[in-house]
């Protein structure tokens, strides 16, 4: 088994997604044996394989990086910092989305308390 933090993070994400090695290999377009070698640390992972794996896991580079650092909780400051890399248009859309989610959450909370 690999002790590389990135491999461990991907393995944990695979297990959390409830995917077998065969399923993730099929969805990522590689053989089961290739995926097994990557996960066991017997083979270096190509960047294209990494991209395919995180696509299948429906996760991001940021998620994997945070997993590698052992950060389980993400604070509002983390989110604010991450948005700095977005273009101004995407940042505006992101903030709009957060505002809408907050409003929906508050409405739901109000309905539950009534």
Phi and psi in degrees as a GROMACS rama.xvg file:
@    title "Ramachandran Plot"
@    xaxis  label "Phi"
@    yaxis  label "Psi"
@TYPE xy
-76.2198  147.621  UNK-2
-112.433  12.6125  UNK-3
-70.7704  129.204  UNK-4
-56.0123  -38.1177  UNK-5
-66.8974  -39.2703  UNK-6
-68.1088  -42.8265  UNK-7
-60.9326  -41.9007  UNK-8
-63.1588  -42.7614  UNK-9
-65.9789  -39.4545  UNK-10
-63.8046  -45.4275  UNK-11
-62.1325  -42.8603  UNK-12
-62.4169  -39.9206  UNK-13
-61.8594  -46.2628  UNK-14
-65.4766  -39.438  UNK-15
-63.981  -32.2253  UNK-16
-78.3831  -8.78471  UNK-17
72.9247  27.5925  UNK-18
-101.553  138.914  UNK-19
-81.2258  167.141  UNK-20
-60.3072  -38.6554  UNK-21
-63.4079  -44.7638  UNK-22
-63.8754  -45.455  UNK-23
-67.7654  -37.6732  UNK-24
-61.6445  -46.2838  UNK-25
-60.846  -47.5118  UNK-26
-68.432  -28.5817  UNK-27
-89.6451  -4.00958  UNK-28
77.6693  37.0523  UNK-29
-138.075  167.693  UNK-30
-76.2298  157.489  UNK-31
-60.1106  -41.3055  UNK-32
-62.1635  -40.6222  UNK-33
-61.8423  -46.4611  UNK-34
-63.1071  -42.5377  UNK-35
-59.2719  -42.7244  UNK-36
-62.8269  -38.8489  UNK-37
-63.849  -50.0395  UNK-38
-66.0554  -30.6796  UNK-39
-83.9033  -9.34466  UNK-40
81.6673  13.9519  UNK-41
-85.6413  -10.3474  UNK-42
-142.981  140.085  UNK-43
-72.5576  139.022  UNK-44
-85.0496  130.938  UNK-45
-76.4345  153.942  UNK-46
-59.3811  -40.3096  UNK-47
-63.26  -34.9926  UNK-48
-68.4182  -42.2595  UNK-49
-58.3995  -48.389  UNK-50
-59.7771  -42.3059  UNK-51
-64.4073  -40.5893  UNK-52
-66.1514  -46.6538  UNK-53
-69.6798  -27.6971  UNK-54
-64.3201  -46.4688  UNK-55
-62.4516  -39.0047  UNK-56
-77.6813  -5.2924  UNK-57
53.2327  49.7789  UNK-58
-130.228  -176.288  UNK-59
-129.054  167.514  UNK-60
-59.8187  -39.2536  UNK-61
-61.778  -44.8461  UNK-62
-58.7679  -45.5602  UNK-63
-64.5119  -42.1413  UNK-64
-61.0151  -44.2193  UNK-65
-64.7202  -39.6938  UNK-66
-60.6308  -42.5967  UNK-67
-63.1056  -31.0916  UNK-68
-86.3696  -3.06642  UNK-69
74.7129  26.0021  UNK-70
-93.1546  108.086  UNK-71
-84.1215  -34.4566  UNK-72
-106.703  137.792  UNK-73
-110.942  127.968  UNK-74
-93.012  168.74  UNK-75
-62.5023  -28.5626  UNK-76
-68.0636  -36.544  UNK-77
-62.0197  -44.1693  UNK-78
-64.6702  -44.3479  UNK-79
-60.0685  -41.7221  UNK-80
-64.6482  -43.2792  UNK-81
-63.7759  -32.5121  UNK-82
-69.5602  -16.0497  UNK-83
-63.2986  -23.5966  UNK-84
-85.4469  -6.32809  UNK-85
-80.1574  154.259  UNK-86
-68.5166  160.343  UNK-87
-55.8894  -38.5331  UNK-88
-66.5953  -47.1282  UNK-89
-64.5488  -37.7349  UNK-90
-62.1028  -42.1093  UNK-91
-62.9179  -43.675  UNK-92
-63.6469  -39.7027  UNK-93
-63.5506  -45.5212  UNK-94
-63.9848  -40.6832  UNK-95
-60.398  -43.862  UNK-96
-60.3006  -45.737  UNK-97
-61.7712  -40.2088  UNK-98
-62.8931  -44.5289  UNK-99
-63.4426  -42.835  UNK-100
-62.6746  -40.9608  UNK-101
-62.6494  -44.207  UNK-102
-61.8463  -44.5405  UNK-103
-62.2248  -41.0399  UNK-104
-62.0833  -44.8357  UNK-105
-64.3464  -41.2265  UNK-106
-62.394  -43.0921  UNK-107
-62.8  -42.3533  UNK-108
-63.7459  -42.1348  UNK-109
-63.3989  -41.4974  UNK-110
-63.1538  -36.6259  UNK-111
-71.484  -30.5567  UNK-112
-83.2661  -11.9048  UNK-113
